């Protein structure tokens, strides 16, 4: 849910300016403080990264897991070709 609020505030900032977006944030009293600071790979410990990878592997059937390198390669090619 907070990602939606973050996006809405960013969009408000783009449309109406930073000051207006900050006023909106104050009005709705949106002051997030996540209980953990591991929401990006650069912040997560190696152990947390290992556990997250295991959780992802365990949740994906083996026949789909083998497609991950192919999907990543195709995405990279698309990125190179289109710049998006």
N, C-alpha and C positions, 0 to 999 in steps of 0.2 A: 504494500500500500504506500509506503513512503516513497518508493520510486515514482509513483504516479504524482505525488505531491511535488517531488523534486522537479519532475518534468514540467508540471504546470507552473511552478515558480520560475523556472528557466524561461519558459515561453512568455510568461508575463514580463520578465525582464527584457526579452527581445522586442516585445511589442510596445510596452509602456515605459521601459527604462528600469534600471536597477533600483532606484529609490522607491518606485511604485511597488516593485516586486518585494522589496524588503518590508514595506508597509503591509502588504498582504500577508507576508510571513508572520509579522508581529500580530496582526489582527487575529489570525487563526492560531496563534501561540504555537507555532510549529518549531520546536527546538529539539531535534532528534539527538539522542545520545545512544548509539548502539551499545549493547552490552559487551560486545567484543570488537576488536579492531583487526579483523582478518578477512575483510570483504574484497581484497585484491591480492593476487599472488605475491606482489611485492611486500605485503604486510604480513602474510601468513608464514608461520614457522615451517621448516622442512617437514616436521612430523605432521602438521595439519595438512600440508600439501599432499603428503603421501596418503593420509587417511581419506582426503577428498577424492584423490584419484582412485583409490580402492572402492570407495562408495559408488563412484560413477561406473567403474568397471563391473561391480556387482549388480548394478541396476540395468545393465545393457546385456541382452542376450548375445552369446558368442558369435552367432551368425551375423549380427549387426555390427559387433565390435570390429570384425575384420574389415568392414567397409570404411572405418574412420580415416585411415591414411588416404584412401582414394577420394573421399569427400574433401579432406583438407587440401589435397593436391589440386582438385578441380576448383576449389574456392580460391586458391592462390593464383591459378591460371586466369580465372575470371578477374581477379583484382589487378593483375598485370595488364590484361587486355583493356579493361574498362576504367581502371583507376578508382573503382568503387568496390 
